[in-house]
Amino acid sequence: MISLYEDVELTTRSFNCLNRASITTLGQLNRLTDKELSKIKGLGKKSISEIRNETQNLKSLMRIMAFKKQDLELIEKEINMLEMGLVFRLKGIRSQIIKDIEELQSNFERR
């Protein structure tokens, strides 16, 4: 839950008006129309405009963060695939080294 107090940068006036109206989360605020906001004592057109701008900025930031999270998940998947490929290669190299050692031991024993 996104708190208006902690996560949205509002003027003291706007914050206090919303707080007195018991609107404390972004979800509560987003459910209100501009007409409903204008009925809150102390909120005028300027305050409503500020509130809408700030909440829009926060929504944009949240979208960016969601994209970054998706990017991180894709990067993590690619790293896992690379790790699996390396493990597979290392197993192949290990098998080849074992074969080479066995061949060297066999050649040494023949001498």
C-alpha positions in Angstrom: 0.0 0.0 0.0 1.4 3.4 -1.0 1.2 6.0 1.7 0.6 9.6 0.7 2.7 10.8 3.6 5.7 8.7 2.7 5.6 8.3 -1.0 3.9 11.3 -2.6 5.4 14.8 -2.4 2.5 17.1 -1.7 2.4 20.5 -0.2 1.6 20.7 3.5 -1.8 22.2 2.6 -2.8 19.4 0.2 -1.5 16.7 2.5 -3.3 18.1 5.6 -6.6 18.5 3.6 -6.4 14.9 2.4 -5.4 13.7 5.9 -8.4 15.5 7.5 -10.6 13.7 4.9 -9.0 10.4 6.0 -7.4 9.9 2.6 -4.0 8.4 3.4 -3.2 6.0 0.5 -2.7 6.4 -3.2 -5.5 3.8 -3.8 -8.0 5.9 -1.9 -6.9 9.0 -3.8 -7.1 7.4 -7.2 -10.7 6.3 -6.6 -11.8 10.0 -6.2 -12.8 12.2 -9.1 -11.8 15.8 -9.3 -15.3 16.7 -8.4 -15.1 14.6 -5.2 -11.7 16.2 -4.4 -13.1 19.7 -4.9 -15.7 18.9 -2.1 -12.8 18.4 0.4 -12.5 21.5 2.5 -9.4 23.5 1.6 -8.7 21.8 -1.8 -9.0 24.2 -4.7 -8.2 23.8 -8.4 -4.5 24.5 -7.7 -4.3 21.8 -5.0 -6.2 19.3 -7.1 -3.9 20.0 -10.0 -0.8 19.5 -7.8 -2.3 16.2 -6.4 -3.0 14.8 -9.9 0.5 15.8 -11.2 2.2 14.2 -8.2 0.2 11.0 -8.4 0.8 10.8 -12.2 4.5 11.2 -11.5 4.4 8.4 -9.0 2.5 6.1 -11.4 5.1 6.8 -14.1 7.9 6.0 -11.6 6.1 2.8 -10.6 5.8 1.7 -14.3 9.5 2.4 -14.8 10.3 0.3 -11.7 8.1 -2.5 -13.0 10.0 -2.5 -16.3 13.3 -2.5 -14.4 12.0 -5.5 -12.4 11.1 -7.3 -15.6 14.6 -6.5 -17.0 16.2 -7.9 -13.9 14.2 -11.1 -14.1 15.2 -11.5 -17.8 18.9 -10.9 -16.9 18.6 -13.4 -14.1 17.1 -16.0 -16.5 20.0 -15.4 -18.9 22.6 -15.7 -16.2 21.0 -19.0 -15.1 21.1 -20.2 -18.8 24.8 -19.2 -19.0 25.6 -21.0 -15.8 23.9 -24.1 -17.1 25.9 -23.8 -20.3 29.2 -23.4 -18.3 28.4 -26.4 -16.1 27.7 -28.4 -19.2 31.0 -27.3 -20.7 32.9 -27.9 -17.5 31.5 -31.4 -17.3 32.7 -32.0 -20.9 36.1 -30.6 -20.1 36.3 -32.7 -17.0 35.5 -35.8 -19.0 38.1 -35.0 -21.6 40.7 -34.4 -18.9 39.9 -37.7 -17.2 40.3 -39.5 -20.6 43.6 -37.7 -21.3 44.9 -38.7 -17.8 43.8 -42.3 -18.3 45.5 -42.4 -21.7 48.7 -40.9 -20.3 48.7 -43.5 -17.4 48.2 -46.2 -19.9 51.1 -45.0 -22.1 53.3 -44.6 -19.1 52.5 -48.2 -17.9 53.4 -49.6 -21.3 56.9 -48.2 -21.1 
